[in-house]
Amino acid sequence: MITGLPAYQPPVVESVYFYCRVHYRVFVGIEDYQARFAEKEAQEMGATFIDARITPFYECECGQVLDFAPEGFLTVQ
């Protein structure tokens, strides 16, 4: 018997693939230990690590600006 759904928790790390085929691993959490783990994971994957707490906007290698601010949560604007 299902009594209810667990509380939704958004992911703290997201993979973002941009049009120019660059792979970003974006940390959107709040804990420092999670950020260090996410950065290590990005290095292992060969992805560019972005900490959205520090860098909410990032210019891609191809010249496009990526917006990782909470208002546009992981959307390319």
Summary of the structure (lengths in Angstrom):
residues: 77
radius of gyration: 14.2
end to end distance: 42.9
largest distance: 52.4
contacts: 179
relative contact order: 0.21
helix: 22%
strand: 27%
